[in-house]
């Protein structure tokens, strides 16, 4: 956890921009997840536990992912990238790749027949999903104004 805070997460301002980016990012990435896995891949038909659990757990996951995405976006190394949109894209690609790696390692024992093509598609999708979230974050940062933090 100290690694996370060393890169500037403790310096995040909890303002309107943060909450708007965090919540809207969560909703958008969750909608993308639901569309991809529920509609295109029909993965929801394969789950062996109550659907309500899936909704609850994935909601918690995407709120967390959106928070981490915001923290990466606001981290010290990312502050060197002055273009908001490029920073959003890079943050999304990084977070998406890390999520892909972690989810692949966690599910490797239950997913025995994964082809290289499947893994690549999953990796690209995860990075695309978080990149779209990062772009939304950048748009919100540009267009949402928080007057409480302006100098008088």
C-alpha positions as CSV (number, residue, x, y, z in Angstrom):
1,X,0.0,0.0,0.0
2,X,2.9,2.4,0.6
3,X,3.9,1.9,-3.0
4,X,0.5,3.2,-4.0
5,X,0.8,6.3,-1.8
6,X,4.4,7.1,-2.9
7,X,3.2,7.7,-6.4
8,X,0.9,10.5,-5.3
9,X,-2.5,8.9,-4.4
10,X,-2.4,10.6,-1.1
11,X,-2.3,13.9,-2.9
12,X,-5.6,13.3,-4.7
13,X,-8.1,16.1,-4.1
14,X,-11.5,14.7,-3.1
15,X,-13.5,17.3,-5.0
16,X,-16.3,17.4,-7.6
17,X,-13.9,16.3,-10.4
18,X,-12.8,13.3,-8.4
19,X,-16.3,12.1,-7.5
20,X,-17.7,12.8,-10.9
21,X,-14.8,11.0,-12.6
22,X,-14.9,8.1,-10.2
23,X,-18.6,7.4,-10.3
24,X,-19.1,8.1,-14.0
25,X,-16.0,5.9,-14.8
26,X,-17.4,3.1,-12.7
27,X,-20.7,3.2,-14.4
28,X,-19.2,3.4,-17.9
29,X,-16.7,0.6,-17.4
30,X,-19.4,-1.6,-15.7
31,X,-21.7,-1.0,-18.7
32,X,-18.9,-2.0,-21.1
33,X,-18.3,-5.1,-19.0
34,X,-21.9,-6.0,-18.9
35,X,-22.3,-5.5,-22.7
36,X,-19.2,-7.5,-23.5
37,X,-19.7,-10.4,-21.1
38,X,-23.5,-10.5,-20.9
39,X,-24.5,-9.7,-24.5
40,X,-21.6,-10.5,-26.8
41,X,-20.0,-13.5,-25.1
42,X,-23.0,-14.8,-23.1
43,X,-20.7,-15.5,-20.2
44,X,-23.5,-14.9,-17.7
45,X,-25.1,-18.2,-18.8
46,X,-22.1,-20.1,-17.6
47,X,-21.9,-18.8,-14.0
48,X,-22.6,-21.4,-11.3
49,X,-23.6,-19.0,-8.5
50,X,-26.5,-16.6,-8.1
51,X,-26.6,-13.8,-10.7
52,X,-27.2,-11.3,-7.9
53,X,-23.8,-12.1,-6.5
54,X,-22.2,-11.4,-9.9
55,X,-23.9,-8.0,-10.0
56,X,-22.8,-7.1,-6.5
57,X,-19.2,-8.3,-6.8
58,X,-18.7,-6.8,-10.2
59,X,-20.2,-3.5,-9.0
60,X,-17.7,-3.4,-6.1
61,X,-14.9,-4.4,-8.5
62,X,-15.6,-1.6,-11.0
63,X,-15.9,1.0,-8.2
64,X,-12.5,-0.1,-7.1
65,X,-11.1,-0.2,-10.6
66,X,-12.3,3.3,-11.3
67,X,-10.7,4.5,-8.0
68,X,-7.4,2.9,-9.0
69,X,-7.6,4.4,-12.5
70,X,-8.1,7.8,-11.0
71,X,-5.2,7.3,-8.6
72,X,-2.9,6.2,-11.5
73,X,-4.1,9.2,-13.6
74,X,-3.2,11.6,-10.8
75,X,0.1,9.9,-9.8
76,X,3.4,11.8,-9.9
77,X,4.8,9.9,-13.0
78,X,1.6,10.7,-15.0
79,X,1.7,14.4,-14.1
80,X,4.6,14.6,-16.5
81,X,2.2,14.0,-19.3
82,X,0.5,17.3,-19.8
83,X,-2.2,16.3,-22.4
84,X,-5.2,15.1,-20.4
85,X,-6.4,12.7,-23.0
86,X,-3.0,11.0,-23.6
87,X,-2.7,10.7,-19.8
88,X,-6.1,9.0,-19.7
89,X,-5.2,6.6,-22.5
90,X,-1.9,5.6,-20.9
91,X,-3.5,5.2,-17.5
92,X,-6.3,3.1,-19.0
93,X,-3.9,0.9,-20.9
94,X,-1.7,0.3,-17.8
95,X,-4.6,-0.4,-15.4
96,X,-6.3,-2.6,-18.1
97,X,-3.2,-4.7,-18.6
98,X,-2.6,-5.1,-14.9
99,X,-6.2,-6.2,-14.4
100,X,-5.9,-8.7,-17.3
101,X,-2.7,-10.2,-15.8
102,X,-4.2,-10.5,-12.3
103,X,-7.5,-12.0,-13.5
104,X,-5.7,-14.4,-15.8
105,X,-3.4,-15.6,-12.9
106,X,-6.4,-15.9,-10.5
107,X,-8.6,-17.9,-13.0
108,X,-5.9,-19.9,-14.7
109,X,-6.7,-23.0,-12.6
110,X,-10.4,-22.9,-13.6
111,X,-9.8,-22.0,-17.3
112,X,-8.0,-25.0,-18.7
113,X,-8.7,-24.6,-22.4
114,X,-7.7,-21.0,-23.1
115,X,-6.1,-20.4,-26.4
116,X,-3.5,-17.7,-27.2
117,X,-6.1,-16.0,-29.4
118,X,-8.6,-16.0,-26.4
119,X,-6.0,-14.5,-24.1
120,X,-5.0,-11.8,-26.6
121,X,-8.6,-10.9,-27.2
122,X,-9.2,-10.7,-23.5
123,X,-6.1,-8.6,-22.9
124,X,-7.1,-6.2,-25.7
125,X,-10.7,-5.9,-24.4
126,X,-9.6,-5.3,-20.8
127,X,-7.2,-2.5,-21.9
128,X,-9.8,-1.0,-24.2
129,X,-12.4,-1.0,-21.5
130,X,-10.1,0.8,-19.0
131,X,-8.8,3.1,-21.7
132,X,-12.4,4.3,-22.4
133,X,-12.7,4.8,-18.7
134,X,-9.5,6.8,-18.7
135,X,-10.7,8.9,-21.6
136,X,-14.0,9.6,-19.7
137,X,-11.9,10.6,-16.6
138,X,-9.9,13.0,-18.8
139,X,-13.1,14.5,-20.2
140,X,-14.6,15.0,-16.8
141,X,-11.3,16.6,-15.5
142,X,-11.4,19.1,-18.4
143,X,-15.1,20.0,-18.3
144,X,-16.1,19.7,-14.6
145,X,-15.3,22.9,-12.6
146,X,-15.0,22.8,-8.8
147,X,-15.2,26.4,-7.6
148,X,-14.4,25.5,-4.0
149,X,-10.7,25.1,-4.9
150,X,-10.2,28.2,-6.9
151,X,-8.0,30.9,-5.6
152,X,-9.9,34.0,-4.3
